[in-house]
Amino acid sequence: MMTRYILPVLLFASAPALGQQQKTDSIHPLAEVIVTANKFEEKSRYVAQKVDVISTHTIGNSLSNNTGGLLEQTGKVFVQRSQMGGGSPVLRGFEASRILLVVDGVRMNNAIYRTGHLQNVITIDDDITEKVEIIYGPASTIYGSDALGGVIHFQTKKPALNALKTTLSTRFSSGNNEITGHADINIGGKRFASLTSFSYSSFGDQRQGARRNKDDGDWGLRNEYITTIGGRDSIVKNNNPNVQRYSSYKQYDLLQKFLWQPREGSSHTLNLQYSTSSDIPRYDRLTDTRNGALRWAEWYYGPQERLMASYQFRSTRLNGFFDQLLIGASYQAIEESRMQRAYRNPELESRVENISVAAFNADLRKSKGRNELNIGIDGQFNFLTSTAFFTHTGTRAETGGLDTRYPDGDNTMHYTGAYVQHLYKIIPGKLILNDGARINYVTLNSRFVDTSLLHLPFTGASQRNVTYSANAGIIYLPDVKSKLSLDFSTGFRAPNIDDIAKVFESAGGTQLVVPNPGLKPEQTFNFDLGLSRLFGNMLYAEVNGFYSIFRDAIVMDKFTFNGKTEMLYNEELTPIVASQNKAKARIMGFQAAVSLQPVQALRVYSHITYTYGRYTGADGKEVPMDHIPPVFGKTGVIYRWKWLESEAYALYNGWKKEKDYNPGGEDNLQYATPQGMPSWCTLNLAATFTLNTRLKAQAGLENVLDEHYRVFASGIGSPGRNLVLKLRVSF
């Protein structure tokens, strides 16, 4: 099948005759893009690291149903899914706790972010997101722990002074019967403004594509599922195997911001965000089998709750040595839970994690002559409570005797750090130096109260780690249309509570993960070489190559626990594994992009990402690194005429062969074909109709050919042919 292979397909959407183009993003981003990669605003041409920006215009035209989809549809960020209510971004072969998520300057990563796959990114409402900055490569000098593969910084809309505006929107998707409603209102006076936003989404069961490769067999089909009939679990036939039963969920997002600007150059912002959901079925686990039959009657995440309150003071007109000041304080309360029940077992297992996170930061900037100096301190303080219990499905009574996912006593993890970042214009407008350094101190304490279930040989885990990071980059700007950059940066990730102290069943029930308090921080050393050039005024090309050395990598491997290599868990004798600093790795690859705009109204673009990674274990053998996506990208064409902007594009992934999977990693080979994850290519159409300044209508047809495919490492089939409609009204 042609679409099984990587094709730089260019599709042209029909539209009315050529006319006046509406204002959109420039073909030459270096000329105007402002980024906050160094905390304060900076022109991207002065930043040595590769930074991509998803602009307000792009977000406004996106038809994605959450922020994971927003990232995926750029074709520049790989996103894994274990269920429809998820989305785990991957940057340069790093995922989950090895990349840093930030929202409005506040770290989202906490002490229980795992190295597997995370769905926390979807708790940010894309309908109120104004801009997303993606920083590729280690960014620990500025952002501290976890920024090994990069940073994704979501920036929500800001309250506007002297403005009264209301926006209402609704979206429908046929692929999962999505209904989304959004409303926001801005009330702004001369010095005070308020922005209130609310979104609600309801998703039905997702239908995957019906156009299958003849070699796929029954792969990915939902032929049967478990339901309760007359109080008894029963396995029943699915009338439409392409409908992935038990993938539906609901989500609610609320944002409230207040802005007070007592004088020019000085502002106070209070930012309140709350996101919650219904239960979210873990679709991949619901398809697991044991002895040839479906294993789980229930496996779902409880409502995923994220509450954030942050305060930020910004001054851009200081009267001392420093010119600018940014002070912030925040508090987050997060609840995550996992519920599972085996087929015809009356006991539902519930594990609930409640984590509170307090944080602060203070950043200062001085600009003088050819120099810009940023210094700052920051801290994050994590407090975790982990509980677990059985619930009898008949009586609804809670019973004890269930082991918690994390230690059941006091759990704390605290980060504090200080950094300095410097920019020197060696030759103004021509040669720029970026350099910086950070020192970080991390403490971790976990205490086990009840060790009777696992017979642990210890009652606690404690760590103290001092880590360092640095960066140095040189930028050469031969003219206003070109940029050449060479960057060296280091990153670190301190082991968290999830690494050191968790107990859970992994890899579809084939492994039991046990605590290992002897871990030490992971480190990366990265080299980047980037080149971009605008040829004439029509063709923009960019290529960025990278090479990373990964040391003291934490990997899951066989482990001896109480002198045993297996343990009886959930009534099954299960092999024991644990997180260990047992590997070093090398990761390399490139990102390339090209954009051609022969006339003002027409733009053709294409971008592609290739990553290669290999671990070397303690035995000296080299094996594929997990979390390495296949080659992926996006190619398309945009045509604009007066009130119409139309786009046709192809999204594509290459093959991930079985031999390229890590034998003990997180890539979910059990949810792929025996040969690995097949390549795929989808053809997609979208159009935006700006009818007037108040009314905007959008329509899209995704996966036009109704291809059946799964994204690498995912446990759920991607949507088939999907009609998306969106209407937005502003007044």
Secondary structure, DSSP 8 states (H G I E B T S, - for coil): -GGGS----------SS---------S-GGGT-EE-TTSS-EEGGG--S-EEEE-HHHHHH---SSHHHHHHHTTSSEEE-SSSS--EEEETTEEGGGSEEEETTEE---TT--SS---GGGGS-GGGEEEEEEEES--HHHH-TT-SSEEEEEEE----TT-EEEEEEEEEETTTTEEEEEEEEEEE-SSEEEEEEEEEEEE--EEB--B--TT-TTTT---EEEEEETTEEEEEE-SSTTEESS--EEEEEEEEEEEEEEETTEEEEEEEEEEEES-EE-HHHHT-EETTEE-EEEEEE---EEEEEEEEEEES--SSS-SEEEEEEEEEEEEEEEEEEETT--EEEEEEEEEEEEEEEEEEEEEETTEEEEEEEEEEEEEEEEEEEEEETTT--EE-----SS-SS-EEEEEEEEEEEEEEEEETTTEEEEEEEEEEEEEEEEE-S--TTTT-S-SEEEEEEEEEEEEEEEEE-SSTTEEEEEEEEEEEE---HHHHH--EEEGGGTEEE---TT---EEEEEEEEEEEEEETTTEEEEEEEEEEEEEEEEEEEE--BTTBSEEEETTEEEEEEEEEEEEEEEEEEEEEEEEEEEETTEEEEEEEEEEEEEEEETTS-EEE-TT---SEEEEEEEEEETTEEEEEEEEEE--EEGGGS-TTSSS-GGGSBTTEE--EEEEEEEEEEE-SSSEEEEEEEESTT-B----TT-SS--B-SEEEEEEEEE-
